[in-house]
Amino acid sequence: MRIHSPTSQLLRRRFHNKASKLQRFIPYQEPRRSEPKINPNFAVGAVIAACAGVWGYQYVYTRELLQTGSQKARRAIDQFNQNMVCSLNNIKAGRHYTLLTSTFTHIAPWHLAFNMLALWGFGTSVTMTFGVPTFAILWVGAGLTGGLVQTYAWMQEGGNKDQRSVGSSGAIMGIIGALTTVVCFPLHY
């Protein structure tokens, strides 16, 4: 059973009137449309899928070349080495994009598996912390930096043209470095 006292009705009426009067001073704001966000697992998974696809392409033609010795497989592997593998020959020939494309190339299944495991573990944390665009910038920037450092080291050694660099270890180290920096030195807003 509810008891309605005149005092409680009076207080409720006063509050209601005051709140409705305040509404005219609060400007109307359009509700924000949430921009479509990319799932961090999808972004990192796309890089992993690209690495696995590149390795699969290389594996198929390398196996065909070893088994049959076909000219088609030989040309495919030569094209692959020219366009996907970072080497001093490729850099001197003007194929600077191999600094980045080599991050998607791996030597063996275990090499691919360990790099992708590290990428999944640390990459999803980076995308959740910084967002997908920052993850992409970190991936590309760290991959290019790793390739440039390797090229500089080759130049200092005298430039053996048979040396090659493949793998996403440099890009993953950049991602781990960014995540470590945030964890060890958090920004206070």
Backbone hydrogen bonds, N-H to C=O, Kabsch-Sander energy under -0.5 kcal/mol:
donor,donor_aa,acceptor,acceptor_aa,energy
4,H,2,R,-0.6
5,S,3,I,-0.8
9,Q,5,S,-1.8
10,L,6,P,-1.9
11,L,7,T,-2.4
12,R,8,S,-2.3
13,R,9,Q,-2.2
14,R,10,L,-2.3
15,F,11,L,-2.4
16,H,12,R,-2.4
17,N,13,R,-2.4
18,K,14,R,-2.3
19,A,15,F,-2.6
20,S,16,H,-2.1
21,K,17,N,-1.7
22,L,18,K,-1.7
23,Q,19,A,-1.1
24,R,20,S,-0.5
24,R,21,K,-0.8
25,F,22,L,-1.6
26,I,22,L,-0.7
26,I,23,Q,-0.7
34,S,32,R,-0.6
42,F,39,N,-0.5
43,A,39,N,-2.1
44,V,40,P,-2.3
45,G,41,N,-2.2
46,A,42,F,-2.0
47,V,43,A,-1.4
48,I,44,V,-2.3
49,A,45,G,-2.7
50,A,46,A,-2.2
51,C,47,V,-2.4
52,A,48,I,-2.5
53,G,49,A,-2.6
54,V,50,A,-2.4
55,W,51,C,-2.4
56,G,52,A,-2.5
57,Y,53,G,-2.3
58,Q,54,V,-2.4
59,Y,55,W,-2.7
60,V,56,G,-2.4
61,Y,57,Y,-1.9
62,T,58,Q,-2.4
63,R,59,Y,-2.6
64,E,60,V,-2.1
65,L,61,Y,-2.3
66,L,62,T,-2.3
67,Q,63,R,-2.3
68,T,64,E,-2.8
69,G,64,E,-1.0
69,G,65,L,-0.7
70,S,64,E,-0.5
74,R,70,S,-1.8
75,R,71,Q,-2.7
76,A,72,K,-2.2
77,I,73,A,-2.5
78,D,74,R,-2.3
79,Q,75,R,-2.7
80,F,76,A,-2.3
81,N,77,I,-2.7
82,Q,78,D,-2.0
83,N,79,Q,-2.1
84,M,80,F,-2.5
85,V,80,F,-0.6
85,V,81,N,-0.7
86,C,165,S,-1.6
87,S,85,V,-0.6
88,L,163,Q,-0.7
91,I,87,S,-2.2
92,K,88,L,-2.6
93,A,89,N,-1.7
94,G,91,I,-1.4
95,R,90,N,-2.6
96,H,94,G,-1.5
98,T,95,R,-1.4
99,L,96,H,-2.0
100,L,97,Y,-1.3
101,T,97,Y,-2.4
102,S,98,T,-1.6
103,T,100,L,-1.7
104,F,101,T,-1.5
105,T,102,S,-1.0
112,L,108,A,-2.3
113,A,109,P,-2.9
114,F,110,W,-2.6
115,N,111,H,-1.9
116,M,112,L,-2.6
117,L,113,A,-2.2
118,A,114,F,-2.1
119,L,115,N,-2.4
120,W,116,M,-2.7
121,G,117,L,-2.3
122,F,118,A,-2.5
123,G,119,L,-2.8
124,T,120,W,-1.2
126,V,122,F,-2.0
127,T,123,G,-2.5
128,M,124,T,-2.0
129,T,125,S,-1.9
130,F,126,V,-3.4
131,G,126,V,-0.8
131,G,127,T,-0.8
135,F,131,G,-1.8
136,A,132,V,-2.5
137,I,133,P,-2.3
138,L,134,T,-2.8
139,W,135,F,-2.8
140,V,136,A,-2.5
141,G,137,I,-2.9
142,A,138,L,-2.9
143,G,139,W,-2.1
144,L,140,V,-2.6
145,T,141,G,-2.4
146,G,142,A,-2.5
147,G,143,G,-2.1
148,L,144,L,-2.6
149,V,145,T,-2.5
150,Q,146,G,-2.1
151,T,147,G,-2.4
152,Y,148,L,-2.5
153,A,149,V,-2.3
154,W,150,Q,-2.1
155,M,151,T,-2.2
156,Q,152,Y,-2.0
157,E,153,A,-1.5
158,G,154,W,-0.7
158,G,155,M,-0.5
159,G,154,W,-2.4
161,K,159,G,-0.5
163,Q,160,N,-1.3
165,S,86,C,-2.8
167,G,102,S,-2.2
167,G,105,T,-1.2
172,I,168,S,-2.4
173,M,169,S,-2.4
174,G,170,G,-1.8
175,I,171,A,-1.8
176,I,172,I,-2.7
177,G,173,M,-2.5
178,A,174,G,-2.2
179,L,175,I,-2.3
180,T,176,I,-2.7
181,T,177,G,-2.2
182,V,178,A,-1.8
183,V,179,L,-2.1
184,C,180,T,-3.0
185,F,181,T,-2.5
189,Y,187,L,-0.6
